[in-house]
Amino acid sequence: MELGLRNARVVVTGGASNIGRGIVHGFAAEGSRIVICDIDEVQATKVRGEALERGAAEVELAIVDLTEPDGAARAVAVATGAWGGLDVLVNNAGWSVPGFVATDTDRDRWQRLVEVNFFGAIASTQAALEPMVEQRSGSIVYVASEAAFGQIRQAVYGATKAAVVALARTTAREHGRHGIRANIVCPGLVMPESPDAVGADSLWAVGEENVFNDTQKEYLLKDTPLRRLTTADDIAHAVLWLASDSAARQVTGQLFSVSGGYTMP
Ligand SMILES: NC(=O)c1ccc[n+]([C@@H]2O[C@H](COP(=O)([O-])OP(=O)(O)OC[C@H]3O[C@@H](n4cnc5c(N)ncnc54)[C@H](O)[C@@H]3O)[C@@H](O)[C@H]2O)c1
């Protein structure tokens, strides 16, 4: 299937590590023009090189903190400044630390989760809508989580992701008339494919075992119909399809679990 993403102008937030990196690789292989928006310059620079090797038409970096008031606007401005518009925004940047609801009492951490996962997505959406409304086209893909439907040790994080789902669907309803689509991908567990796949600001930098240990993985796989963990490439394939106006032009406001069937929302 021809996705028509050659030279598409794309911003991927959190594009330096793990899932975001896989999404950048996916657009690169389609020959898109990509802005890697991330707080981690070292890792983003590495992924820029990987994307060019894989066939990206052009790659720019936007090294910003999306929790800062002008962070998202600066990232979108890199794309519009270089290429005169924006076709695709992937709202992927996120952060989480697992914790049981009764004992996860650190208010500063709740605040940080809301700032990164939700406020970052709002600001990026608003910044992207400006050029997209003007050009009367665009696709926004949100990377949420199955925690949005309720998962053990993910109360606050899951709540921020449920908020992202509402943000995406409202955007779809309000801006369909402007030719803009908004959809949601909920990844299953995606472990980094190698130490190379994550930078110092990745949620995985604390050590994989501290995020998801082998026993937890075993339980998860038992409940996964396809009996395999999800990869960053699996997520990238879904994101690319949703980003493509030729492949998914009639799809908006929809949520897809890419998890081997772990949830069936
Ligand atoms: N990995 C999983 O199993 C999984 C499962 C479900 C959902 N998700 C979601 O997928 C997304 C990516 O997850 P991941 O595993 O690749 O995480 P990750 O931590 O490896 O990557 C996130 C990237 O976002 C960047 N980032 C963090 N805060 C930022 C900020 N304030 N401004 C700009 N950039 C910032 C980080 O530097 C990093 O490169 C997140 O939204 C996460 O919640 C992940």
The ligand as a Tripos MOL2 file, in Angstrom:
@<TRIPOS>MOLECULE
LIG
   44    48     1     0     0
SMALL
NO_CHARGES

@<TRIPOS>ATOM
      1 N1          7.1320    1.5150   26.4360 N.am      1 LIG1
      2 C1          5.9590    1.0720   26.7710 C.2       1 LIG1
      3 O1          5.7930   -0.0910   27.1790 O.2       1 LIG1
      4 C2          4.7390    1.9640   26.6400 C.ar      1 LIG1
      5 C3          3.4850    1.3810   26.7630 C.ar      1 LIG1
      6 C4          2.3540    2.1870   26.6270 C.ar      1 LIG1
      7 C5          2.4930    3.5380   26.3510 C.ar      1 LIG1
      8 N2          3.7390    4.0790   26.2440 N.ar      1 LIG1
      9 C6          3.8350    5.5130   25.9240 C.3       1 LIG1
     10 O2          4.6060    5.6310   24.7480 O.3       1 LIG1
     11 C7          5.3680    6.8280   24.7770 C.3       1 LIG1
     12 C8          6.8390    6.5060   24.5740 C.3       1 LIG1
     13 O3          7.2660    5.5670   25.5630 O.3       1 LIG1
     14 P1          8.7670    5.0490   25.6060 P.3       1 LIG1
     15 O4          8.8000    3.7300   26.2750 O.co2     1 LIG1
     16 O5          9.3600    5.2060   24.2750 O.co2     1 LIG1
     17 O6          9.3830    6.1420   26.6170 O.3       1 LIG1
     18 P2         10.8590    6.7540   26.6950 P.3       1 LIG1
     19 O7         10.9430    7.3720   28.0560 O.co2     1 LIG1
     20 O8         11.8720    5.7310   26.3280 O.co2     1 LIG1
     21 O9         10.8560    7.8820   25.5920 O.3       1 LIG1
     22 C9         10.1940    9.1170   25.7920 C.3       1 LIG1
     23 C10        10.9840   10.2280   25.1270 C.3       1 LIG1
     24 O10        10.3440   11.4570   25.4760 O.3       1 LIG1
     25 C11        11.3310   12.4080   25.8600 C.3       1 LIG1
     26 N3         10.7540   13.3560   26.8050 N.ar      1 LIG1
     27 C12        10.3670   13.0990   28.0770 C.ar      1 LIG1
     28 N4          9.9240   14.2290   28.6510 N.ar      1 LIG1
     29 C13         9.9950   15.2050   27.7130 C.ar      1 LIG1
     30 C14         9.6930   16.5910   27.7170 C.ar      1 LIG1
     31 N5          9.2240   17.2020   28.8080 N.pl3     1 LIG1
     32 N6          9.9030   17.3060   26.5860 N.ar      1 LIG1
     33 C15        10.4160   16.7090   25.4760 C.ar      1 LIG1
     34 N7         10.7360   15.3930   25.4300 N.ar      1 LIG1
     35 C16        10.5340   14.6540   26.5320 C.ar      1 LIG1
     36 C17        12.4530   11.5720   26.4960 C.3       1 LIG1
     37 O11        13.7040   12.2370   26.4660 O.3       1 LIG1
     38 C18        12.4340   10.3150   25.6310 C.3       1 LIG1
     39 O12        13.3190   10.4240   24.5280 O.3       1 LIG1
     40 C19         5.0580    7.5040   26.1120 C.3       1 LIG1
     41 O13         4.0400    8.4390   25.9220 O.3       1 LIG1
     42 C20         4.5850    6.3550   26.9560 C.3       1 LIG1
     43 O14         3.7410    6.7840   27.9940 O.3       1 LIG1
     44 C21         4.8660    3.3280   26.3900 C.ar      1 LIG1
@<TRIPOS>BOND
     1     1     2 1
     2     2     3 2
     3     2     4 1
     4     4     5 ar
     5     4    44 ar
     6     5     6 ar
     7     6     7 ar
     8     7     8 ar
     9     8     9 1
    10     8    44 ar
    11     9    10 1
    12     9    42 1
    13    10    11 1
    14    11    12 1
    15    11    40 1
    16    12    13 1
    17    13    14 1
    18    14    15 2
    19    14    16 1
    20    14    17 1
    21    17    18 1
    22    18    19 2
    23    18    20 1
    24    18    21 1
    25    21    22 1
    26    22    23 1
    27    23    24 1
    28    23    38 1
    29    24    25 1
    30    25    26 1
    31    25    36 1
    32    26    27 ar
    33    26    35 ar
    34    27    28 ar
    35    28    29 ar
    36    29    30 ar
    37    29    35 ar
    38    30    31 1
    39    30    32 ar
    40    32    33 ar
    41    33    34 ar
    42    34    35 ar
    43    36    37 1
    44    36    38 1
    45    38    39 1
    46    40    41 1
    47    40    42 1
    48    42    43 1
@<TRIPOS>SUBSTRUCTURE
     1 LIG1         1 GROUP 0 **** ****
